[in-house]
Amino acid sequence: MNSLIENLPIFEWLQKVERTDLSGVYKDIVEFIVSTNRSYVIENFEKFSDKLRILLARHISSSFTDNSQELKLFLTDKHFLIRNLTVHHFDKLEQAEIKQLLNDKSTIIRLKTLYCLKDQNDIETTIKRFLADNSAAIRHFARFTLKQFNMDFAKFYNNNLLNNFQVIGSLSGLAEVEGKQYSEAVKLYLNDKKIRVKKTAFLALCKLDAESAYEFAFVNMDSPYLGIRNVIIEFVSQIPRKDALLKAAHIYESGNIDLKKSMLKLFNKVGGWTAIPDLMIGTIDENEMIRQLAFDYSQIWKARAVKLFTSPKPGELDRAKLIFSYVKETHERKQYFKTNPVDELDFYFR
């Protein structure tokens, strides 16, 4: 019967049996595996596949004994679904094991463990260090739990940042509590060497000091880091000022393929009469990938054009007509596409 445990296809069949009229057979076999043959399963548990370990762990968990070996085996398993089962037996855990769960890399496990501790007398001390957890869900739970203690959360996050402590969680937390008075502390991390820290600082500043965020975005529109460019594009597209769009056009003209793709993405997000000339220019780029991307974006622009209820400004209309004529002639001459991709666009520029 031991071979049954080692044979994953058979166990997968058993999973199907559980949903049929043969559920009694399934129950008897599982009973043998996790009860009669339990010692073998525990001894070889780590050798099984993830899928099989999860299935076995759920059955074993429902019949946990005082055997600490089983609990510790689950507690150290590489799969979070198995480690998560130990929280269901919180009353059996020792302090060291609870601490291990609080430090687990899984947000779900940390959150469930904190919830189990929320009624303890010393909860303030325990949960305070989770105010700046990297998980937004845990930060929210920690603030909700500690609100009765009248903590100044914004000040707490600011102090963390000034001491370079729990930086990611503190940057995000400060933005969540709208601690605008401490935005200077956020600016300290805009030039951090770690891209994740720099990105989080910028996202926080977008909520706390939009003007300073715009200054950073303008300077870093051509950042070599895609993650930084993406959040900047998202921000600038919401407030598409003329100077930023002019710089985007310049970056497109002189940039590499990656920068061109990012600037086209910006023009697509901005949309409207302002962006269509730059999208048309993209369709005659020397690079085929860029041409196709610009063509796809121009088709999106056409689909949205029927919902443009504002008329173009005189300068926008003149530029659109000028670019259209140049791009149309270039396509007719170079035949990049089977049909001219800007045909019919002039309908919108009349």
Number of C-alpha atoms within 10 A of each C-alpha: 9 10 8 12 19 16 12 15 12 13 20 13 11 19 14 13 16 14 10 11 9 12 15 12 13 20 14 10 17 19 15 13 21 19 15 12 15 13 13 14 22 16 12 11 18 14 11 16 11 15 13 18 19 19 14 21 24 13 15 22 18 11 10 15 12 8 9 11 12 19 22 14 17 23 23 15 16 11 15 18 18 22 23 21 20 25 20 14 13 14 9 17 17 10 9 9 17 21 13 15 24 20 13 19 11 16 18 16 21 23 21 16 23 22 15 14 16 17 10 9 9 10 15 15 10 15 21 17 12 22 25 27 22 18 19 16 12 23 24 18 17 25 21 11 19 19 11 9 9 8 12 11 21 20 14 16 27 24 15 18 22 13 10 12 14 17 23 21 24 29 27 25 27 28 25 17 15 16 19 16 13 19 21 15 19 27 19 13 21 20 14 13 9 10 15 13 18 21 23 23 27 29 22 26 27 20 17 23 19 16 11 16 22 20 11 18 22 19 11 14 23 22 14 11 14 14 13 21 21 18 18 25 22 14 19 21 19 10 12 18 12 10 10 19 21 11 16 24 19 13 17 22 15 10 15 10 13 14 22 24 18 20 29 23 20 23 27 21 18 20 22 21 20 20 22 25 21 22 26 24 21 27 29 24 16 10 11 13 13 19 21 18 18 28 21 15 23 26 16 13 22 16 10 12 15 9 9 12 8 8 12 16 10 9 9 17 17 13 16 23 17 11 17 21 12 13 21 20 13 15 19 12 9 9 12 18 14 7 10 16 22 17 11 10 20 13 7 15 16 7
